[in-house]
């Protein structure tokens, strides 16, 4: 799966390189510390980290909704919808 994604990245980004001489192998090689183009680093996110990110995102959305509901309740506490203050 990684090679498919790397190939798609190479094909899509190759048109933006001024120097078209970069090959696919040079693009995907990560070992060169002086490298300025291509894939500079790569990391995989494991399922534990992914679930942690998902749980925090859900918690953030719930918190934001609660804050919005509190704001709406305070803003319209008298029951009027008059937008002129």
Gaussian input, Z-matrix of N, CA and C with variables (Angstrom, degrees):
# hf/3-21g

backbone

0 1
 N
 C     1     B1
 C     2     B2     1     A1
 N     3     B3     2     A2     1     D1
 C     4     B4     3     A3     2     D2
 C     5     B5     4     A4     3     D3
 N     6     B6     5     A5     4     D4
 C     7     B7     6     A6     5     D5
 C     8     B8     7     A7     6     D6
 N     9     B9     8     A8     7     D7
 C    10    B10     9     A9     8     D8
 C    11    B11    10    A10     9     D9
 N    12    B12    11    A11    10    D10
 C    13    B13    12    A12    11    D11
 C    14    B14    13    A13    12    D12
 N    15    B15    14    A14    13    D13
 C    16    B16    15    A15    14    D14
 C    17    B17    16    A16    15    D15
 N    18    B18    17    A17    16    D16
 C    19    B19    18    A18    17    D17
 C    20    B20    19    A19    18    D18
 N    21    B21    20    A20    19    D19
 C    22    B22    21    A21    20    D20
 C    23    B23    22    A22    21    D21
 N    24    B24    23    A23    22    D22
 C    25    B25    24    A24    23    D23
 C    26    B26    25    A25    24    D24
 N    27    B27    26    A26    25    D25
 C    28    B28    27    A27    26    D26
 C    29    B29    28    A28    27    D27
 N    30    B30    29    A29    28    D28
 C    31    B31    30    A30    29    D29
 C    32    B32    31    A31    30    D30
 N    33    B33    32    A32    31    D31
 C    34    B34    33    A33    32    D32
 C    35    B35    34    A34    33    D33
 N    36    B36    35    A35    34    D34
 C    37    B37    36    A36    35    D35
 C    38    B38    37    A37    36    D36
 N    39    B39    38    A38    37    D37
 C    40    B40    39    A39    38    D38
 C    41    B41    40    A40    39    D39
 N    42    B42    41    A41    40    D40
 C    43    B43    42    A42    41    D41
 C    44    B44    43    A43    42    D42
 N    45    B45    44    A44    43    D43
 C    46    B46    45    A45    44    D44
 C    47    B47    46    A46    45    D45
 N    48    B48    47    A47    46    D46
 C    49    B49    48    A48    47    D47
 C    50    B50    49    A49    48    D48
 N    51    B51    50    A50    49    D49
 C    52    B52    51    A51    50    D50
 C    53    B53    52    A52    51    D51
 N    54    B54    53    A53    52    D52
 C    55    B55    54    A54    53    D53
 C    56    B56    55    A55    54    D54
 N    57    B57    56    A56    55    D55
 C    58    B58    57    A57    56    D56
 C    59    B59    58    A58    57    D57
 N    60    B60    59    A59    58    D58
 C    61    B61    60    A60    59    D59
 C    62    B62    61    A61    60    D60
 N    63    B63    62    A62    61    D61
 C    64    B64    63    A63    62    D62
 C    65    B65    64    A64    63    D63
 N    66    B66    65    A65    64    D64
 C    67    B67    66    A66    65    D65
 C    68    B68    67    A67    66    D66
 N    69    B69    68    A68    67    D67
 C    70    B70    69    A69    68    D68
 C    71    B71    70    A70    69    D69
 N    72    B72    71    A71    70    D70
 C    73    B73    72    A72    71    D71
 C    74    B74    73    A73    72    D72
 N    75    B75    74    A74    73    D73
 C    76    B76    75    A75    74    D74
 C    77    B77    76    A76    75    D75
 N    78    B78    77    A77    76    D76
 C    79    B79    78    A78    77    D77
 C    80    B80    79    A79    78    D78
 N    81    B81    80    A80    79    D79
 C    82    B82    81    A81    80    D80
 C    83    B83    82    A82    81    D81
 N    84    B84    83    A83    82    D82
 C    85    B85    84    A84    83    D83
 C    86    B86    85    A85    84    D84
 N    87    B87    86    A86    85    D85
 C    88    B88    87    A87    86    D86
 C    89    B89    88    A88    87    D87
 N    90    B90    89    A89    88    D88
 C    91    B91    90    A90    89    D89
 C    92    B92    91    A91    90    D90
 N    93    B93    92    A92    91    D91
 C    94    B94    93    A93    92    D92
 C    95    B95    94    A94    93    D93
 N    96    B96    95    A95    94    D94
 C    97    B97    96    A96    95    D95
 C    98    B98    97    A97    96    D96
 N    99    B99    98    A98    97    D97
 C   100   B100    99    A99    98    D98
 C   101   B101   100   A100    99    D99
 N   102   B102   101   A101   100   D100
 C   103   B103   102   A102   101   D101
 C   104   B104   103   A103   102   D102
 N   105   B105   104   A104   103   D103
 C   106   B106   105   A105   104   D104
 C   107   B107   106   A106   105   D105
 N   108   B108   107   A107   106   D106
 C   109   B109   108   A108   107   D107
 C   110   B110   109   A109   108   D108
 N   111   B111   110   A110   109   D109
 C   112   B112   111   A111   110   D110
 C   113   B113   112   A112   111   D111
 N   114   B114   113   A113   112   D112
 C   115   B115   114   A114   113   D113
 C   116   B116   115   A115   114   D114
 N   117   B117   116   A116   115   D115
 C   118   B118   117   A117   116   D116
 C   119   B119   118   A118   117   D117
 N   120   B120   119   A119   118   D118
 C   121   B121   120   A120   119   D119
 C   122   B122   121   A121   120   D120
 N   123   B123   122   A122   121   D121
 C   124   B124   123   A123   122   D122
 C   125   B125   124   A124   123   D123
 N   126   B126   125   A125   124   D124
 C   127   B127   126   A126   125   D125
 C   128   B128   127   A127   126   D126
 N   129   B129   128   A128   127   D127
 C   130   B130   129   A129   128   D128
 C   131   B131   130   A130   129   D129
 N   132   B132   131   A131   130   D130
 C   133   B133   132   A132   131   D131
 C   134   B134   133   A133   132   D132
 N   135   B135   134   A134   133   D133
 C   136   B136   135   A135   134   D134
 C   137   B137   136   A136   135   D135
 N   138   B138   137   A137   136   D136
 C   139   B139   138   A138   137   D137
 C   140   B140   139   A139   138   D138
 N   141   B141   140   A140   139   D139
 C   142   B142   141   A141   140   D140
 C   143   B143   142   A142   141   D141
 N   144   B144   143   A143   142   D142
 C   145   B145   144   A144   143   D143
 C   146   B146   145   A145   144   D144
 N   147   B147   146   A146   145   D145
 C   148   B148   147   A147   146   D146
 C   149   B149   148   A148   147   D147
 N   150   B150   149   A149   148   D148
 C   151   B151   150   A150   149   D149
 C   152   B152   151   A151   150   D150
 N   153   B153   152   A152   151   D151
 C   154   B154   153   A153   152   D152
 C   155   B155   154   A154   153   D153
 N   156   B156   155   A155   154   D154
 C   157   B157   156   A156   155   D155
 C   158   B158   157   A157   156   D156
 N   159   B159   158   A158   157   D157
 C   160   B160   159   A159   158   D158
 C   161   B161   160   A160   159   D159
 N   162   B162   161   A161   160   D160
 C   163   B163   162   A162   161   D161
 C   164   B164   163   A163   162   D162
 N   165   B165   164   A164   163   D163
 C   166   B166   165   A165   164   D164
 C   167   B167   166   A166   165   D165
 N   168   B168   167   A167   166   D166
 C   169   B169   168   A168   167   D167
 C   170   B170   169   A169   168   D168
 N   171   B171   170   A170   169   D169
 C   172   B172   171   A171   170   D170
 C   173   B173   172   A172   171   D171
 N   174   B174   173   A173   172   D172
 C   175   B175   174   A174   173   D173
 C   176   B176   175   A175   174   D174
 N   177   B177   176   A176   175   D175
 C   178   B178   177   A177   176   D176
 C   179   B179   178   A178   177   D177
 N   180   B180   179   A179   178   D178
 C   181   B181   180   A180   179   D179
 C   182   B182   181   A181   180   D180
 N   183   B183   182   A182   181   D181
 C   184   B184   183   A183   182   D182
 C   185   B185   184   A184   183   D183
 N   186   B186   185   A185   184   D184
 C   187   B187   186   A186   185   D185
 C   188   B188   187   A187   186   D186
 N   189   B189   188   A188   187   D187
 C   190   B190   189   A189   188   D188
 C   191   B191   190   A190   189   D189
 N   192   B192   191   A191   190   D190
 C   193   B193   192   A192   191   D191
 C   194   B194   193   A193   192   D192
 N   195   B195   194   A194   193   D193
 C   196   B196   195   A195   194   D194
 C   197   B197   196   A196   195   D195
 N   198   B198   197   A197   196   D196
 C   199   B199   198   A198   197   D197
 C   200   B200   199   A199   198   D198
 N   201   B201   200   A200   199   D199
 C   202   B202   201   A201   200   D200
 C   203   B203   202   A202   201   D201
 N   204   B204   203   A203   202   D202
 C   205   B205   204   A204   203   D203
 C   206   B206   205   A205   204   D204
 N   207   B207   206   A206   205   D205
 C   208   B208   207   A207   206   D206
 C   209   B209   208   A208   207   D207
 N   210   B210   209   A209   208   D208
 C   211   B211   210   A210   209   D209
 C   212   B212   211   A211   210   D210
 N   213   B213   212   A212   211   D211
 C   214   B214   213   A213   212   D212
 C   215   B215   214   A214   213   D213
 N   216   B216   215   A215   214   D214
 C   217   B217   216   A216   215   D215
 C   218   B218   217   A217   216   D216
 N   219   B219   218   A218   217   D217
 C   220   B220   219   A219   218   D218
 C   221   B221   220   A220   219   D219
 N   222   B222   221   A221   220   D220
 C   223   B223   222   A222   221   D221
 C   224   B224   223   A223   222   D222
 N   225   B225   224   A224   223   D223
 C   226   B226   225   A225   224   D224
 C   227   B227   226   A226   225   D225
 N   228   B228   227   A227   226   D226
 C   229   B229   228   A228   227   D227
 C   230   B230   229   A229   228   D228
 N   231   B231   230   A230   229   D229
 C   232   B232   231   A231   230   D230
 C   233   B233   232   A232   231   D231
 N   234   B234   233   A233   232   D232
 C   235   B235   234   A234   233   D233
 C   236   B236   235   A235   234   D234
 N   237   B237   236   A236   235   D235
 C   238   B238   237   A237   236   D236
 C   239   B239   238   A238   237   D237
 N   240   B240   239   A239   238   D238
 C   241   B241   240   A240   239   D239
 C   242   B242   241   A241   240   D240
 N   243   B243   242   A242   241   D241
 C   244   B244   243   A243   242   D242
 C   245   B245   244   A244   243   D243
 N   246   B246   245   A245   244   D244
 C   247   B247   246   A246   245   D245
 C   248   B248   247   A247   246   D246
 N   249   B249   248   A248   247   D247
 C   250   B250   249   A249   248   D248
 C   251   B251   250   A250   249   D249
 N   252   B252   251   A251   250   D250
 C   253   B253   252   A252   251   D251
 C   254   B254   253   A253   252   D252

   B1=1.4433
   B2=1.5306
   B3=1.3228
   B4=1.4619
   B5=1.5211
   B6=1.3229
   B7=1.4656
   B8=1.5212
   B9=1.3280
   B10=1.4736
   B11=1.5228
   B12=1.3160
   B13=1.4652
   B14=1.5264
   B15=1.3268
   B16=1.4718
   B17=1.5219
   B18=1.3196
   B19=1.4685
   B20=1.5286
   B21=1.3394
   B22=1.4698
   B23=1.5283
   B24=1.3316
   B25=1.4652
   B26=1.5197
   B27=1.3223
   B28=1.4561
   B29=1.5231
   B30=1.3256
   B31=1.4619
   B32=1.5197
   B33=1.3252
   B34=1.4656
   B35=1.5248
   B36=1.3260
   B37=1.4596
   B38=1.5201
   B39=1.3073
   B40=1.4578
   B41=1.5307
   B42=1.3020
   B43=1.4605
   B44=1.5293
   B45=1.3290
   B46=1.4638
   B47=1.5254
   B48=1.3293
   B49=1.4571
   B50=1.5193
   B51=1.3305
   B52=1.4637
   B53=1.5201
   B54=1.3280
   B55=1.4579
   B56=1.5259
   B57=1.3126
   B58=1.4676
   B59=1.5226
   B60=1.3286
   B61=1.4618
   B62=1.5229
   B63=1.3220
   B64=1.4653
   B65=1.5338
   B66=1.3024
   B67=1.4634
   B68=1.5252
   B69=1.3085
   B70=1.4690
   B71=1.5260
   B72=1.3344
   B73=1.4682
   B74=1.5258
   B75=1.3317
   B76=1.4638
   B77=1.5246
   B78=1.3143
   B79=1.4610
   B80=1.5248
   B81=1.3309
   B82=1.4675
   B83=1.5217
   B84=1.3379
   B85=1.4580
   B86=1.5228
   B87=1.3285
   B88=1.4575
   B89=1.5168
   B90=1.3137
   B91=1.4613
   B92=1.5216
   B93=1.3214
   B94=1.4642
   B95=1.5220
   B96=1.3477
   B97=1.4634
   B98=1.5259
   B99=1.3245
   B100=1.4666
   B101=1.5339
   B102=1.2846
   B103=1.4538
   B104=1.5292
   B105=1.3320
   B106=1.4609
   B107=1.5209
   B108=1.3286
   B109=1.4564
   B110=1.5159
   B111=1.3163
   B112=1.4489
   B113=1.5115
   B114=1.3022
   B115=1.4610
   B116=1.5233
   B117=1.3254
   B118=1.4632
   B119=1.5210
   B120=1.3287
   B121=1.4579
   B122=1.5200
   B123=1.3127
   B124=1.4562
   B125=1.5136
   B126=1.3393
   B127=1.4542
   B128=1.5137
   B129=1.2978
   B130=1.4584
   B131=1.5160
   B132=1.3176
   B133=1.4558
   B134=1.5182
   B135=1.3153
   B136=1.4572
   B137=1.5158
   B138=1.3253
   B139=1.4602
   B140=1.5301
   B141=1.3251
   B142=1.4620
   B143=1.5133
   B144=1.3086
   B145=1.4612
   B146=1.5210
   B147=1.3219
   B148=1.4617
   B149=1.5200
   B150=1.3025
   B151=1.4625
   B152=1.5222
   B153=1.3186
   B154=1.4582
   B155=1.5303
   B156=1.3227
   B157=1.4689
   B158=1.5223
   B159=1.3219
   B160=1.4666
   B161=1.5228
   B162=1.3358
   B163=1.4618
   B164=1.5284
   B165=1.3084
   B166=1.4645
   B167=1.5251
   B168=1.3251
   B169=1.4636
   B170=1.5258
   B171=1.3249
   B172=1.4637
   B173=1.5258
   B174=1.3083
   B175=1.4501
   B176=1.5328
   B177=1.3114
   B178=1.4622
   B179=1.5160
   B180=1.3202
   B181=1.4694
   B182=1.5204
   B183=1.3203
   B184=1.4631
   B185=1.5233
   B186=1.3005
   B187=1.4632
   B188=1.5288
   B189=1.3238
   B190=1.4630
   B191=1.5274
   B192=1.3250
   B193=1.4670
   B194=1.5174
   B195=1.3136
   B196=1.4681
   B197=1.5269
   B198=1.3251
   B199=1.4659
   B200=1.5312
   B201=1.3333
   B202=1.4655
   B203=1.5297
   B204=1.3311
   B205=1.4609
   B206=1.5272
   B207=1.3253
   B208=1.4692
   B209=1.5240
   B210=1.3158
   B211=1.4615
   B212=1.5226
   B213=1.3269
   B214=1.4638
   B215=1.5232
   B216=1.3132
   B217=1.4677
   B218=1.5211
   B219=1.3207
   B220=1.4677
   B221=1.5162
   B222=1.3063
   B223=1.4693
   B224=1.5159
   B225=1.3111
   B226=1.4628
   B227=1.5273
   B228=1.3170
   B229=1.4709
   B230=1.5224
   B231=1.3401
   B232=1.4600
   B233=1.5189
   B234=1.3072
   B235=1.4504
   B236=1.5185
   B237=1.3051
   B238=1.4715
   B239=1.5288
   B240=1.3120
   B241=1.4649
   B242=1.5070
   B243=1.3310
   B244=1.4486
   B245=1.5234
   B246=1.3220
   B247=1.4509
   B248=1.5200
   B249=1.3130
   B250=1.4768
   B251=1.5124
   B252=1.2897
   B253=1.4800
   B254=1.4932
   A1=110.72
   A2=117.32
   A3=120.05
   A4=112.15
   A5=116.17
   A6=119.00
   A7=111.87
   A8=117.31
   A9=120.35
   A10=109.85
   A11=116.62
   A12=121.24
   A13=110.52
   A14=116.57
   A15=119.83
   A16=111.34
   A17=117.66
   A18=121.57
   A19=110.35
   A20=117.09
   A21=120.74
   A22=110.69
   A23=116.85
   A24=120.03
   A25=111.17
   A26=116.28
   A27=120.60
   A28=111.21
   A29=116.31
   A30=119.94
   A31=112.16
   A32=116.84
   A33=120.60
   A34=112.50
   A35=117.00
   A36=120.44
   A37=113.70
   A38=117.95
   A39=121.71
   A40=111.90
   A41=117.64
   A42=120.58
   A43=112.64
   A44=117.89
   A45=121.31
   A46=113.44
   A47=117.96
   A48=120.45
   A49=109.62
   A50=116.00
   A51=120.06
   A52=110.75
   A53=115.95
   A54=121.76
   A55=107.71
   A56=117.97
   A57=122.52
   A58=112.88
   A59=117.39
   A60=119.77
   A61=113.30
   A62=119.16
   A63=120.01
   A64=109.29
   A65=115.15
   A66=120.27
   A67=109.28
   A68=115.86
   A69=120.80
   A70=110.51
   A71=117.04
   A72=120.15
   A73=111.53
   A74=117.71
   A75=120.89
   A76=110.54
   A77=116.66
   A78=121.80
   A79=111.83
   A80=117.57
   A81=121.16
   A82=113.88
   A83=119.25
   A84=121.29
   A85=110.01
   A86=116.31
   A87=121.86
   A88=112.35
   A89=119.53
   A90=122.16
   A91=114.08
   A92=119.50
   A93=121.97
   A94=110.43
   A95=117.94
   A96=121.48
   A97=112.89
   A98=117.90
   A99=122.59
   A100=112.35
   A101=117.76
   A102=123.64
   A103=110.68
   A104=116.74
   A105=121.33
   A106=112.98
   A107=118.49
   A108=121.88
   A109=110.29
   A110=115.86
   A111=120.82
   A112=111.51
   A113=116.19
   A114=121.62
   A115=108.24
   A116=116.05
   A117=120.62
   A118=111.71
   A119=117.10
   A120=121.60
   A121=108.29
   A122=115.16
   A123=120.19
   A124=108.83
   A125=116.10
   A126=120.89
   A127=108.59
   A128=115.88
   A129=121.30
   A130=108.88
   A131=115.67
   A132=121.13
   A133=107.67
   A134=114.73
   A135=119.27
   A136=111.97
   A137=117.28
   A138=120.92
   A139=113.43
   A140=117.70
   A141=119.93
   A142=110.60
   A143=117.46
   A144=121.47
   A145=109.93
   A146=116.67
   A147=120.37
   A148=111.03
   A149=118.28
   A150=120.44
   A151=110.73
   A152=117.25
   A153=120.84
   A154=110.82
   A155=116.70
   A156=120.93
   A157=109.92
   A158=117.31
   A159=121.31
   A160=110.89
   A161=117.29
   A162=120.67
   A163=111.38
   A164=117.05
   A165=119.95
   A166=111.61
   A167=117.00
   A168=120.70
   A169=110.32
   A170=117.33
   A171=120.88
   A172=110.03
   A173=117.06
   A174=121.14
   A175=111.39
   A176=117.60
   A177=121.91
   A178=111.57
   A179=117.28
   A180=120.95
   A181=110.41
   A182=117.42
   A183=120.92
   A184=110.23
   A185=117.80
   A186=121.84
   A187=110.71
   A188=117.60
   A189=121.27
   A190=111.00
   A191=117.56
   A192=120.52
   A193=111.85
   A194=117.32
   A195=121.18
   A196=110.19
   A197=117.08
   A198=120.85
   A199=110.57
   A200=117.69
   A201=120.55
   A202=111.47
   A203=117.14
   A204=120.13
   A205=111.40
   A206=116.86
   A207=120.25
   A208=109.95
   A209=118.07
   A210=121.37
   A211=110.51
   A212=117.82
   A213=120.94
   A214=110.55
   A215=117.81
   A216=121.23
   A217=110.99
   A218=117.69
   A219=120.64
   A220=110.64
   A221=117.30
   A222=122.18
   A223=111.94
   A224=117.32
   A225=121.33
   A226=111.31
   A227=117.40
   A228=120.31
   A229=112.85
   A230=118.11
   A231=119.27
   A232=112.20
   A233=118.80
   A234=122.95
   A235=113.47
   A236=118.55
   A237=119.80
   A238=109.51
   A239=113.54
   A240=119.75
   A241=110.56
   A242=117.52
   A243=122.06
   A244=108.20
   A245=116.59
   A246=121.04
   A247=112.29
   A248=116.82
   A249=120.24
   A250=107.75
   A251=115.14
   A252=118.01
   A253=111.43
   D1=-38.85
   D2=179.38
   D3=-61.08
   D4=-40.44
   D5=-178.81
   D6=-66.57
   D7=-33.20
   D8=177.47
   D9=-66.00
   D10=-44.63
   D11=179.79
   D12=-65.91
   D13=-42.57
   D14=178.58
   D15=-62.92
   D16=-40.09
   D17=178.89
   D18=-64.07
   D19=-43.51
   D20=178.72
   D21=-63.93
   D22=-40.97
   D23=176.74
   D24=-61.00
   D25=-45.88
   D26=-179.67
   D27=-60.68
   D28=-47.39
   D29=-178.69
   D30=-63.89
   D31=-37.52
   D32=-178.41
   D33=-75.45
   D34=-40.15
   D35=-174.57
   D36=-87.70
   D37=-17.37
   D38=-176.12
   D39=-59.86
   D40=-31.86
   D41=-179.43
   D42=-67.87
   D43=-20.25
   D44=-178.38
   D45=-90.81
   D46=-10.31
   D47=179.27
   D48=-77.44
   D49=132.45
   D50=176.56
   D51=-67.14
   D52=-40.13
   D53=178.88
   D54=-95.34
   D55=102.81
   D56=-175.94
   D57=-77.29
   D58=6.31
   D59=-175.24
   D60=-82.00
   D61=-2.07
   D62=179.88
   D63=-72.06
   D64=131.60
   D65=-179.99
   D66=-94.42
   D67=169.45
   D68=178.34
   D69=-62.01
   D70=-41.53
   D71=179.97
   D72=-63.30
   D73=-39.92
   D74=176.76
   D75=-67.57
   D76=-34.58
   D77=-179.49
   D78=-64.71
   D79=-42.22
   D80=-174.67
   D81=-90.61
   D82=-12.84
   D83=-179.87
   D84=-71.53
   D85=126.77
   D86=-175.34
   D87=-106.11
   D88=-6.44
   D89=-170.71
   D90=-76.83
   D91=-21.48
   D92=-175.98
   D93=-79.85
   D94=119.20
   D95=-178.65
   D96=-77.30
   D97=-17.90
   D98=179.78
   D99=-92.31
   D100=4.80
   D101=-175.38
   D102=-69.40
   D103=134.64
   D104=-179.31
   D105=-114.81
   D106=-15.10
   D107=179.33
   D108=-129.12
   D109=158.54
   D110=-179.94
   D111=92.73
   D112=-159.73
   D113=179.78
   D114=-81.28
   D115=113.20
   D116=-177.66
   D117=-85.42
   D118=-34.38
   D119=175.69
   D120=-156.62
   D121=161.57
   D122=-177.65
   D123=-148.90
   D124=135.79
   D125=177.65
   D126=-138.52
   D127=147.11
   D128=175.71
   D129=-105.59
   D130=141.28
   D131=177.45
   D132=-99.04
   D133=122.33
   D134=-179.06
   D135=-76.94
   D136=167.70
   D137=-177.61
   D138=-64.75
   D139=-28.67
   D140=178.58
   D141=-68.49
   D142=-44.46
   D143=178.96
   D144=-67.28
   D145=-39.51
   D146=179.76
   D147=-62.85
   D148=-41.85
   D149=178.70
   D150=-67.97
   D151=-35.45
   D152=176.94
   D153=-63.69
   D154=-43.37
   D155=177.78
   D156=-63.78
   D157=-42.86
   D158=179.11
   D159=-62.02
   D160=-44.84
   D161=-179.34
   D162=-63.19
   D163=-41.00
   D164=178.66
   D165=-68.25
   D166=-35.39
   D167=177.76
   D168=-65.31
   D169=-43.85
   D170=178.18
   D171=-62.48
   D172=-43.82
   D173=178.68
   D174=-61.80
   D175=-39.41
   D176=178.14
   D177=-65.15
   D178=-41.35
   D179=178.85
   D180=-65.75
   D181=-43.43
   D182=178.76
   D183=-62.38
   D184=-43.83
   D185=178.51
   D186=-61.79
   D187=-43.88
   D188=179.05
   D189=-63.46
   D190=-40.57
   D191=177.66
   D192=-63.48
   D193=-41.13
   D194=178.05
   D195=-61.46
   D196=-45.07
   D197=178.62
   D198=-61.75
   D199=-41.84
   D200=178.95
   D201=-64.55
   D202=-41.87
   D203=178.27
   D204=-63.71
   D205=-39.20
   D206=177.16
   D207=-64.11
   D208=-43.57
   D209=178.30
   D210=-60.69
   D211=-46.07
   D212=-179.39
   D213=-64.07
   D214=-40.20
   D215=178.91
   D216=-63.47
   D217=-40.66
   D218=178.86
   D219=-72.06
   D220=-41.60
   D221=-176.75
   D222=-64.97
   D223=-38.28
   D224=-176.73
   D225=-115.37
   D226=37.15
   D227=-175.48
   D228=-67.75
   D229=-25.49
   D230=179.30
   D231=-84.83
   D232=-4.77
   D233=174.79
   D234=88.10
   D235=-2.83
   D236=-179.18
   D237=-87.94
   D238=152.24
   D239=176.26
   D240=-111.00
   D241=25.29
   D242=179.36
   D243=-75.23
   D244=117.62
   D245=-177.30
   D246=-87.31
   D247=-5.27
   D248=175.14
   D249=-86.25
   D250=134.20
   D251=-179.30
   D252=-106.59

